[in-house]
Amino acid sequence: MSVLHTSTADRSASKAWLRALELTARIPKNPERILANVVSEFADMLVERPALLSEQECLTYGQLIIRSNRYSRWALHHGIAKGDTVCLFMPNRPEYLAIWLGITAVGGVVSLLNTNLSGLSLAHCINIVRPTHLILSSDLADSMTTALSALERPVEMWVHDDEILNYSGDPLTGGEKRLITIYDRALCIYTSGTTGLPKAANVSHFRLMQWCHWFAGMMDSGPSDRMYNCLPMYHSVGGVVATGAVLVSGGSVVIREKFSATEFWKDITRWDCTLFQYIGELCRYLLHTSPCTDETDHRVRICCGNGMGADVWNDFKTRFHIPSILEFYAATEGSFSLYNIEGKPGSIGRIPSFLAHRFPVSLVQFDVEEGVPIRNAAGFCVPCLPDEIGEAIGKIATDPTQPGGRFEGYTNVQASDQKILRDVFEPGDAWFRTGDLMRKDKKGYFYFVDRIGDTFRWKGENVATSEVSEAIRAFPGIQEANTYGVAIPGTDGRACMAAITLAGQLDLVALRNHLIARLPSYARPLFLRIHSELETTSTFKYTKTSLVSEGYDPAKIPNLAYFNDPERHAFVPLDHQLFERIQTGRMRF
């Protein structure tokens, strides 16, 4: 007789999955209970318990709901109807969450604008959601001014100030309340996707509830937990998961405006945090800092995030005394997610066998040259074998009783259609295309390989090459631009590099200033190559394979090349000495 032995890690993982399932199973049973209601329930029970903490201000659960109610009445006073969109352009702060909780509680849809944007990029993000109103932080007024001339329709803008105190924070009365359900849209969160300019993903109240309660189950968060959040609140992770997963458990969230490697562990210990959210680059930055006593003198029990590279994982866990790392993979608009609850270094997660029927995920063979999944003689996609690289896809649920597998799409219908793969394994089925290449090992663990197409990640952000090329070509004297990403040792993602052709003289100082005005810092080219002409395919598309292969190595580049030096704040000639500094990690970006 054989005895089946179950490891402690396996038992712990099973408990996490079951907790998440139990918490999320309740959501469809009470469709009128949205996230604002959950926070309000805790405010009734834990009125004086800290909810959101920061250097600027701290809000208890009671104060958060009072602030939220004021924004509900602000929305009603300004005539914001159910389904109307309000853009929010504000740095990280407790007020940020209070604003969108309040507005969404009365049916408004809040669009979370990237605070790094300006000019045409910012205008594009505003135009595609067609807002009636925009709430603006006064410290971002200059950035907003650069976008005004490109707005396609009038938008009523309100510069955030103390006017909000004129509205009552008391619970809404019967005449003020509106019927809002989990199936109504709550937020628009931007994602670059695999090609083109940013798209605005629709996020329903159900999705918010699902994210928050699922992660609460996975992390086993409770009233004694404090989450440290220094990630942008305009992203789904920093703005919803890191905050909501703790608030739905009665815990507290410490909010910092921006990540600081030197202040990170000081903040963790000073605020007595037990949890923190990360992105891969954040972890690498922390490993590059000098040792300090705070980095191990803390109560952190788990960190959660995505992008923790296999080469960083063990060093990070050991040096900083992190008991548990919860790596996950998800897309804001995606129909599935993956969780590495077992702590397997380098893996982005798996789906346990007992849940495979509820969360159908597959990898299909992909034709990199054509940019489409490979189909067999019968016209269906070809599943990947173990450890074979392919595009990750998730089946889109059509059963209304399973809203978790729905694809809610973007504000642009055509963009939504492009993310759906049809007739995949049988006639009529529909699957969500992640745009990501992955592999899955024999044990069912998934590993991220690369993003399909032109989009790549740098500094934790997606960089759309078409947007960068458009900004470069808008500069006088530049005729063509072909943008791509190049790998730099010791960093995550790929840095932006552009090959260009000239129609005249090139003023590098003016070009650099032009790019600063047009693009967020993470999207600006770090390297430039000057060509006499750019190679194209037979269909007149720019080719990138050889460019990416050559990278920024002067020994391989036959053209004149420049480096956007962050120390000298200028484009400087890329020579062998500079190349060696970059290669050996002596240059910080």
C-alpha positions as CSV (number, residue, x, y, z in Angstrom):
1,M,0.0,0.0,0.0
2,S,1.4,3.4,-1.0
3,V,1.1,6.5,1.1
4,L,0.6,9.9,-0.5
5,H,2.7,12.5,1.2
6,T,1.6,16.2,0.9
7,S,4.3,18.8,1.6
8,T,3.6,21.8,3.9
9,A,4.0,24.1,0.9
10,D,1.4,22.2,-1.1
11,R,-1.1,22.3,1.9
12,S,-0.5,26.0,2.3
13,A,-1.0,26.6,-1.4
14,S,-4.3,24.6,-1.4
15,K,-5.5,26.7,1.6
16,A,-4.8,29.9,-0.3
17,W,-6.7,28.8,-3.4
18,L,-9.7,27.7,-1.2
19,R,-9.7,31.0,0.7
20,A,-9.8,32.9,-2.6
21,L,-12.5,30.7,-4.0
22,E,-14.6,31.1,-0.8
23,L,-14.3,34.9,-0.7
24,T,-15.1,35.4,-4.4
25,A,-18.0,32.8,-4.6
26,R,-20.1,35.2,-2.5
27,I,-19.8,38.1,-5.0
28,P,-22.4,37.2,-7.6
29,K,-24.9,36.2,-4.8
30,N,-25.2,39.9,-3.8
31,P,-25.0,41.9,-7.0
32,E,-25.8,45.3,-5.4
33,R,-22.9,45.0,-3.0
34,I,-20.0,46.9,-4.6
35,L,-16.6,47.8,-3.2
36,A,-17.7,51.1,-1.7
37,N,-20.3,49.2,0.3
38,V,-17.7,46.8,1.6
39,V,-15.5,49.6,2.8
40,S,-18.6,51.3,4.3
41,E,-19.4,48.1,6.2
42,F,-16.0,48.1,7.8
43,A,-16.4,51.8,8.6
44,D,-19.5,51.0,10.6
45,M,-17.6,48.3,12.6
46,L,-14.1,49.8,12.7
47,V,-14.7,53.6,12.5
48,E,-11.4,54.6,14.2
49,R,-9.2,51.9,12.6
50,P,-6.6,53.4,10.2
51,A,-7.5,52.7,6.5
52,L,-5.1,54.8,4.4
53,L,-1.9,56.2,5.7
54,S,0.6,58.6,4.1
55,E,3.0,61.5,5.0
56,Q,0.4,64.0,3.8
57,E,-2.6,62.7,5.7
58,C,-4.1,59.6,7.3
59,L,-7.7,58.4,7.0
60,T,-9.5,56.1,9.3
61,Y,-12.2,53.9,7.8
62,G,-14.8,56.3,9.1
63,Q,-13.0,59.3,7.6
64,L,-12.5,57.5,4.3
65,I,-16.2,56.9,3.9
66,I,-17.0,60.5,4.9
67,R,-14.6,61.7,2.2
68,S,-16.1,59.2,-0.3
69,N,-19.6,60.4,0.5
70,R,-18.5,64.0,-0.2
71,Y,-17.3,62.9,-3.7
72,S,-20.6,61.1,-4.3
73,R,-22.4,64.3,-3.6
74,W,-19.9,66.3,-5.7
75,A,-20.7,64.0,-8.6
76,L,-24.5,64.4,-8.1
77,H,-24.1,68.2,-7.8
78,H,-22.2,68.3,-11.1
79,G,-24.8,66.3,-12.9
80,I,-22.7,63.2,-13.5
81,A,-25.1,60.6,-14.7
82,K,-24.8,56.9,-14.4
83,G,-22.2,55.8,-17.0
84,D,-20.7,59.3,-17.4
85,T,-16.9,59.2,-17.3
86,V,-14.7,61.4,-15.0
87,C,-11.0,61.5,-15.6
88,L,-8.7,61.5,-12.5
89,F,-5.2,63.1,-12.9
90,M,-3.6,63.0,-9.5
91,P,-0.5,61.5,-7.8
92,N,-0.6,58.8,-5.2
93,R,-2.4,59.9,-2.0
94,P,-5.3,58.7,0.2
95,E,-7.6,61.1,-1.5
96,Y,-7.2,59.2,-4.8
97,L,-9.1,56.2,-3.6
98,A,-11.7,58.3,-1.8
99,I,-12.4,60.1,-5.1
100,W,-13.1,57.1,-7.3
101,L,-14.9,55.1,-4.5
102,G,-17.3,58.0,-4.1
103,I,-17.9,58.7,-7.8
104,T,-18.4,55.1,-8.7
105,A,-20.8,54.6,-5.8
106,V,-23.3,56.8,-7.6
107,G,-22.7,55.3,-11.1
108,G,-19.9,57.4,-12.5
109,V,-17.0,55.8,-14.3
110,V,-13.6,57.0,-13.3
111,S,-10.7,57.0,-15.8
112,L,-7.3,56.7,-14.1
113,L,-4.8,58.8,-16.1
114,N,-1.1,58.1,-16.1
115,T,0.5,61.0,-14.2
116,N,3.7,60.7,-16.4
117,L,1.9,61.8,-19.5
118,S,1.6,65.2,-21.2
119,G,0.9,66.7,-24.5
120,L,-0.6,64.5,-27.3
121,S,-0.2,61.3,-25.3
122,L,-2.3,62.7,-22.4
123,A,-4.8,64.1,-24.8
124,H,-5.2,60.8,-26.5
125,C,-6.0,59.0,-23.2
126,I,-8.6,61.7,-22.4
127,N,-10.2,61.6,-25.9
128,I,-10.7,57.8,-26.0
129,V,-12.9,57.8,-22.9
130,R,-14.9,60.9,-23.8
131,P,-15.2,62.3,-20.3
132,T,-17.7,64.9,-19.2
133,H,-15.5,66.0,-16.3
134,L,-11.9,65.8,-15.2
135,I,-10.5,66.1,-11.6
136,L,-7.0,67.6,-11.7
137,S,-4.4,67.9,-8.9
138,S,-3.0,71.4,-8.9
139,D,0.6,70.1,-9.0
140,L,-0.1,68.5,-12.4
141,A,-1.7,71.6,-14.0
142,D,1.3,72.3,-16.2
143,S,1.2,68.8,-17.7
144,M,-2.5,69.1,-18.4
145,T,-2.0,72.5,-20.1
146,T,0.2,70.8,-22.7
147,A,-2.8,68.6,-23.7
148,L,-5.6,71.1,-23.9
149,S,-5.2,72.1,-27.6
150,A,-5.5,68.5,-28.7
151,L,-8.7,67.6,-26.8
152,E,-11.5,66.7,-29.2
153,R,-14.4,67.8,-27.1
154,P,-15.0,70.2,-24.2
155,V,-14.3,68.8,-20.7
156,E,-15.3,70.4,-17.5
157,M,-12.2,70.5,-15.4
158,W,-12.1,70.9,-11.6
159,V,-8.8,71.6,-9.9
160,H,-8.9,69.7,-6.7
161,D,-9.2,72.0,-3.6
162,D,-11.1,72.4,-0.4
163,E,-14.4,73.0,-2.1
164,I,-15.1,69.3,-1.4
165,L,-15.6,70.2,2.2
166,N,-18.8,72.1,1.2
167,Y,-20.5,68.7,0.6
168,S,-21.9,66.6,3.4
169,G,-20.1,63.4,4.3
170,D,-23.2,61.8,5.8
171,P,-24.5,58.5,4.3
172,L,-26.4,59.1,1.1
173,T,-30.2,59.3,1.5
174,G,-32.7,57.3,-0.4
175,G,-33.2,60.1,-3.0
176,E,-29.5,60.4,-3.6
177,K,-28.8,56.7,-4.0
178,R,-28.8,55.0,-7.4
179,L,-29.1,51.3,-8.3
180,I,-25.5,50.2,-9.0
181,T,-24.7,46.6,-9.5
182,I,-21.5,44.6,-9.9
183,Y,-22.2,44.3,-13.6
184,D,-22.0,48.1,-14.1
185,R,-18.7,49.7,-15.3
186,A,-16.6,51.3,-12.6
187,L,-13.2,52.3,-13.9
188,C,-11.2,52.7,-17.1
189,I,-7.6,51.6,-16.6
190,Y,-5.1,52.1,-19.4
191,T,-3.0,49.5,-21.0
192,S,-0.7,49.7,-24.0
193,G,-1.7,46.3,-25.3
194,T,0.6,44.7,-27.8
195,T,0.5,47.4,-30.4
196,G,-0.4,51.1,-30.9
197,L,-1.3,53.8,-28.4
198,P,-2.7,53.2,-25.0
199,K,-6.2,51.7,-24.8
200,A,-8.7,52.2,-22.0
201,A,-9.8,48.8,-20.5
202,N,-13.3,48.7,-19.1
203,V,-13.4,47.5,-15.5
204,S,-16.7,46.5,-13.9
205,H,-17.6,46.6,-10.2
206,F,-17.5,42.8,-10.3
207,R,-14.0,42.9,-11.5
208,L,-13.0,45.2,-8.7
209,M,-14.6,42.9,-6.1
210,Q,-13.1,39.8,-7.7
211,W,-9.6,41.3,-7.7
212,C,-9.7,42.5,-4.1
213,H,-11.3,39.4,-2.6
214,W,-9.2,37.0,-4.6
215,F,-5.9,38.6,-3.5
216,A,-7.2,38.9,0.0
217,G,-7.7,35.1,0.0
218,M,-4.3,34.5,-1.6
219,M,-2.4,36.7,0.9
220,D,-4.7,35.8,3.8
221,S,-4.9,39.4,4.7
222,G,-6.6,40.5,7.8
223,P,-7.2,43.5,10.2
224,S,-3.7,43.3,11.6
225,D,-2.0,43.7,8.2
226,R,-0.5,46.8,6.8
227,M,0.2,47.0,3.1
228,Y,3.0,49.2,1.7
229,N,2.1,50.6,-1.7
230,C,4.5,52.8,-3.6
231,L,3.3,51.7,-7.1
232,P,1.2,54.1,-9.3
233,M,-2.4,54.2,-8.3
234,Y,-3.4,54.6,-11.9
235,H,-2.4,51.0,-12.5
236,S,-4.6,48.1,-11.5
237,V,-2.0,46.6,-9.2
238,G,-1.1,49.8,-7.3
239,G,-4.6,51.4,-7.5
240,V,-6.9,48.4,-6.9
241,V,-5.1,45.2,-5.8
242,A,-2.6,46.6,-3.3
243,T,-5.3,48.8,-1.7
244,G,-8.5,46.8,-2.1
245,A,-7.1,43.4,-1.0
246,V,-6.3,44.8,2.4
247,L,-9.3,47.2,2.8
248,V,-11.8,44.3,2.2
249,S,-10.1,42.6,5.2
250,G,-10.2,45.5,7.6
251,G,-6.4,46.2,7.3
252,S,-4.5,49.4,6.5
253,V,-2.6,50.6,3.4
254,V,0.5,52.9,3.6
255,I,0.6,55.0,0.4
256,R,3.8,56.6,-0.8
257,E,3.7,58.9,-3.9
258,K,6.7,57.3,-5.6
259,F,9.1,54.5,-5.1
260,S,12.4,55.3,-3.4
261,A,15.0,52.6,-3.1
262,T,16.8,54.4,-0.3
263,E,13.7,55.0,1.7
264,F,11.9,51.7,1.1
265,W,12.9,49.7,4.1
266,K,12.8,52.8,6.4
267,D,9.2,53.2,5.4
268,I,8.5,49.5,5.9
269,T,9.8,49.5,9.5
270,R,8.5,53.0,10.4
271,W,5.0,52.2,9.3
272,D,5.2,48.6,10.7
273,C,4.1,47.0,7.4
274,T,3.5,43.3,7.0
275,L,2.9,43.2,3.2
276,F,4.1,45.1,0.2
277,Q,3.5,45.0,-3.6
278,Y,6.3,45.0,-6.1
279,I,7.2,45.0,-9.8
280,G,10.3,43.2,-10.9
281,E,12.4,46.3,-11.4
282,L,11.6,47.5,-7.9
283,C,13.1,44.3,-6.5
284,R,16.3,44.7,-8.6
285,Y,16.7,48.3,-7.5
286,L,16.5,47.3,-3.8
287,L,19.2,44.6,-4.3
288,H,21.5,47.4,-5.7
289,T,21.2,49.5,-2.5
290,S,23.7,49.4,0.3
291,P,22.8,47.2,3.2
292,C,20.9,48.8,6.2
293,T,19.5,47.5,9.4
294,D,15.9,48.2,8.4
295,E,16.0,45.8,5.5
296,T,15.8,42.8,7.9
297,D,14.3,44.5,11.0
298,H,10.7,44.3,9.8
299,R,7.5,42.3,10.1
300,V,6.9,41.6,6.4
301,R,5.4,38.2,6.0
302,I,4.7,38.2,2.3
303,C,5.3,40.3,-0.8
304,C,3.1,40.1,-3.8
305,G,3.7,41.3,-7.4
306,N,4.8,40.5,-10.9
307,G,8.1,40.5,-12.7
308,M,10.4,38.9,-10.1
309,G,13.1,37.4,-12.3
310,A,14.6,34.0,-11.5
311,D,18.0,35.7,-11.2
312,V,16.7,38.0,-8.5
313,W,14.3,35.7,-6.6
314,N,16.5,33.9,-4.2
315,D,18.9,36.8,-3.5
316,F,15.9,39.0,-2.8
317,K,14.3,36.6,-0.4
318,T,17.5,35.7,1.4
319,R,19.0,39.2,1.8
320,F,15.7,40.9,3.0
321,H,14.4,38.0,5.0
322,I,11.1,37.7,3.1
323,P,9.2,34.6,4.3
324,S,7.0,34.3,1.2
325,I,6.8,35.7,-2.3
326,L,3.5,35.6,-4.2
327,E,4.3,36.1,-7.9
328,F,1.3,36.4,-10.2
329,Y,0.4,37.2,-13.8
330,A,-2.6,39.1,-15.0
331,A,-3.7,41.6,-17.5
332,T,-6.1,44.4,-16.6
333,E,-8.5,43.4,-19.3
334,G,-7.6,39.7,-19.3
335,S,-10.0,36.7,-18.8
336,F,-7.6,34.8,-16.5
337,S,-4.7,35.1,-14.1
338,L,-1.9,32.9,-12.8
339,Y,-0.5,32.6,-9.2
340,N,2.7,31.2,-8.0
341,I,1.6,30.6,-4.4
342,E,4.2,27.9,-3.9
343,G,7.1,30.3,-4.4
344,K,8.8,28.6,-7.3
345,P,11.6,30.9,-8.5
346,G,11.1,32.4,-11.9
347,S,7.5,31.1,-12.5
348,I,4.6,33.4,-13.0
349,G,2.2,30.9,-11.6
350,R,0.0,28.0,-12.5
351,I,-3.6,26.8,-12.3
352,P,-4.2,23.8,-10.0
353,S,-5.8,20.8,-11.7
354,F,-9.0,21.1,-9.6
355,L,-9.6,24.6,-11.1
356,A,-8.5,23.9,-14.7
357,H,-12.2,23.6,-15.8
358,R,-13.1,27.0,-14.3
359,F,-10.1,28.9,-15.7
360,P,-9.3,27.4,-19.2
361,V,-5.8,28.7,-20.2
362,S,-3.7,27.4,-23.1
363,L,-0.5,28.1,-25.0
364,V,-0.8,28.0,-28.8
365,Q,2.0,27.8,-31.3
366,F,2.9,31.2,-32.7
367,D,4.3,32.4,-36.0
368,V,6.6,35.3,-34.9
369,E,7.1,36.4,-38.5
370,E,3.5,36.6,-39.4
371,G,2.4,37.7,-35.9
372,V,-0.4,35.2,-35.6
373,P,-1.1,31.8,-34.0
374,I,-0.3,28.8,-36.2
375,R,-3.3,26.8,-37.4
376,N,-3.4,23.2,-38.5
377,A,-5.0,21.8,-41.7
378,A,-8.4,21.9,-40.1
379,G,-8.0,25.6,-39.3
380,F,-7.7,25.2,-35.6
381,C,-4.8,26.5,-33.3
382,V,-2.1,24.1,-32.3
383,P,-1.5,23.6,-28.5
384,C,2.1,23.8,-27.4
385,L,3.9,20.9,-25.9
386,P,5.6,21.2,-22.5
387,D,8.3,23.8,-22.5
388,E,7.4,24.9,-26.0
389,I,7.0,28.7,-26.4
390,G,3.6,30.0,-27.6
391,E,1.1,32.7,-27.0
392,A,-1.0,32.5,-23.8
393,I,-4.7,32.7,-24.3
394,G,-7.7,32.3,-22.0
395,K,-11.2,31.1,-22.8
396,I,-13.8,33.8,-22.7
397,A,-16.8,32.8,-20.6
398,T,-20.3,33.2,-22.2
399,D,-22.1,31.8,-19.2
400,P,-23.7,34.7,-17.3
401,T,-23.2,32.8,-14.0
402,Q,-19.4,32.9,-14.5
403,P,-18.6,36.7,-14.9
404,G,-15.0,36.1,-13.8
405,G,-14.1,34.7,-17.2
406,R,-15.7,37.5,-19.2
407,F,-13.8,39.9,-21.5
408,E,-15.0,43.4,-20.7
409,G,-13.0,44.9,-23.5
410,Y,-11.9,48.5,-24.2
411,T,-13.7,51.7,-24.9
412,N,-12.8,51.1,-28.5
413,V,-14.8,48.3,-30.1
414,Q,-12.3,47.5,-32.8
415,A,-9.5,47.3,-30.3
416,S,-11.6,44.8,-28.3
417,D,-12.2,42.6,-31.4
418,Q,-8.5,42.4,-32.1
419,K,-7.9,40.8,-28.7
420,I,-10.4,38.0,-29.3
421,L,-9.2,34.8,-31.1
422,R,-12.1,32.8,-32.6
423,D,-12.5,29.2,-33.7
424,V,-9.5,28.2,-31.7
425,F,-10.1,24.6,-30.8
426,E,-13.6,24.2,-32.0
427,P,-16.1,26.1,-34.2
428,G,-17.5,29.2,-32.4
429,D,-15.2,29.3,-29.4
430,A,-13.6,32.6,-28.4
431,W,-10.4,33.1,-26.4
432,F,-8.6,36.2,-25.1
433,R,-5.2,36.9,-26.6
434,T,-2.7,38.1,-24.0
435,G,-0.1,39.2,-26.5
436,D,2.5,37.4,-24.4
437,L,4.7,34.5,-25.2
438,M,5.1,31.9,-22.5
439,R,6.1,28.4,-21.9
440,K,4.7,25.8,-19.4
441,D,6.7,23.0,-17.9
442,K,5.6,19.5,-17.2
443,K,4.4,20.3,-13.7
444,G,2.1,23.1,-15.0
445,Y,4.1,26.1,-14.1
446,F,4.1,29.0,-16.6
447,Y,7.1,31.1,-17.4
448,F,7.0,34.5,-19.2
449,V,9.2,34.7,-22.3
450,D,8.4,38.0,-24.1
451,R,5.7,40.3,-25.4
452,I,4.5,39.8,-28.9
453,G,4.8,42.5,-31.5
454,D,6.2,45.9,-31.0
455,T,5.4,46.7,-27.4
456,F,8.0,46.0,-24.7
457,R,8.4,46.8,-21.0
458,W,10.8,49.2,-19.4
459,K,10.8,50.6,-15.8
460,G,7.6,48.5,-15.2
461,E,5.7,50.3,-18.0
462,N,4.6,49.2,-21.4
463,V,6.3,51.1,-24.2
464,A,4.4,51.2,-27.5
465,T,6.9,51.7,-30.3
466,S,4.4,53.3,-32.7
467,E,3.8,56.1,-30.2
468,V,7.5,56.6,-29.8
469,S,8.2,56.6,-33.5
470,E,5.4,59.0,-34.1
471,A,6.8,61.4,-31.5
472,I,10.3,61.1,-33.1
473,R,9.0,61.7,-36.7
474,A,7.3,64.8,-35.5
475,F,10.6,66.5,-35.0
476,P,11.9,68.6,-37.9
477,G,14.7,67.0,-39.9
478,I,13.7,63.4,-39.1
479,Q,12.2,61.4,-41.9
480,E,11.8,57.9,-40.7
481,A,11.9,56.2,-37.3
482,N,11.9,52.5,-36.3
483,T,11.7,51.9,-32.6
484,Y,12.4,48.7,-30.7
485,G,13.6,47.5,-27.3
486,V,17.2,46.3,-26.4
487,A,18.3,44.3,-23.4
488,I,20.7,45.8,-20.9
489,P,22.5,43.5,-18.4
490,G,21.3,43.9,-14.9
491,T,18.0,45.4,-15.8
492,D,14.5,44.0,-16.3
493,G,12.6,44.6,-19.6
494,R,14.1,46.4,-22.6
495,A,15.3,49.9,-23.1
496,C,14.0,52.0,-26.0
497,M,16.2,52.4,-29.0
498,A,15.4,54.0,-32.3
499,A,16.9,53.8,-35.8
500,I,16.2,57.0,-37.8
501,T,16.8,58.6,-41.2
502,L,17.3,62.3,-41.7
503,A,15.9,64.8,-44.1
504,G,18.3,67.5,-43.0
505,Q,20.6,68.5,-40.1
506,L,19.8,67.0,-36.7
507,D,19.8,69.2,-33.6
508,L,20.3,66.7,-30.8
509,V,19.7,69.2,-27.9
510,A,16.4,70.3,-29.5
511,L,15.4,66.7,-30.2
512,R,16.0,65.7,-26.6
513,N,13.8,68.6,-25.3
514,H,11.2,67.6,-27.9
515,L,11.1,64.0,-26.6
516,I,10.8,65.2,-23.0
517,A,7.8,67.3,-23.9
518,R,6.2,64.5,-25.9
519,L,6.9,61.2,-24.1
520,P,6.9,60.0,-20.5
521,S,10.5,59.3,-19.2
522,Y,10.3,55.5,-19.6
523,A,9.3,55.7,-23.3
524,R,12.1,58.1,-24.4
525,P,14.8,56.5,-26.5
526,L,17.9,55.7,-24.6
527,F,19.8,55.0,-27.8
528,L,19.7,56.5,-31.4
529,R,21.1,55.1,-34.6
530,I,21.4,57.2,-37.7
531,H,20.8,55.4,-41.0
532,S,20.8,56.4,-44.7
533,E,17.7,54.2,-45.2
534,L,15.7,51.7,-43.1
535,E,15.1,48.1,-44.2
536,T,11.5,47.1,-44.8
537,T,9.6,43.9,-45.7
538,S,7.8,43.3,-48.9
539,T,4.7,44.8,-47.4
540,F,6.7,47.9,-46.4
541,K,6.9,47.2,-42.7
542,Y,10.1,48.0,-40.9
543,T,12.2,45.0,-39.9
544,K,13.7,44.9,-36.5
545,T,15.3,41.5,-36.1
546,S,18.8,42.5,-37.1
547,L,18.5,45.8,-35.3
548,V,17.6,44.1,-32.0
549,S,20.4,41.5,-32.5
550,E,23.0,44.2,-33.0
551,G,21.7,46.2,-30.0
552,Y,23.8,49.2,-29.0
553,D,27.2,47.6,-29.4
554,P,29.4,50.0,-31.3
555,A,31.4,47.0,-32.7
556,K,28.3,45.8,-34.4
557,I,26.8,49.1,-35.5
558,P,28.0,50.4,-38.8
559,N,26.1,53.7,-38.3
560,L,26.6,56.7,-36.1
561,A,25.0,56.1,-32.7
562,Y,24.1,58.2,-29.7
563,F,23.3,57.5,-26.0
564,N,20.8,59.6,-24.0
565,D,23.1,60.0,-21.0
566,P,21.1,60.5,-17.8
567,E,24.2,61.9,-16.0
568,R,25.1,64.5,-18.6
569,H,21.4,65.1,-19.7
570,A,22.3,65.0,-23.3
571,F,22.7,62.7,-26.3
572,V,26.4,61.8,-26.5
573,P,28.3,59.7,-29.0
574,L,28.1,56.0,-28.1
575,D,31.7,54.8,-28.0
576,H,33.3,51.6,-26.8
577,Q,34.2,53.1,-23.4
578,L,30.6,54.1,-22.8
579,F,29.4,50.8,-24.0
580,E,31.6,49.0,-21.4
581,R,30.2,51.2,-18.6
582,I,26.6,50.3,-19.5
583,Q,27.5,46.6,-19.9
584,T,29.2,46.3,-16.5
585,G,26.4,48.1,-14.6
586,R,28.3,51.3,-13.9
587,M,25.6,53.4,-15.5
588,R,22.3,53.9,-13.7
589,F,19.1,54.5,-15.6
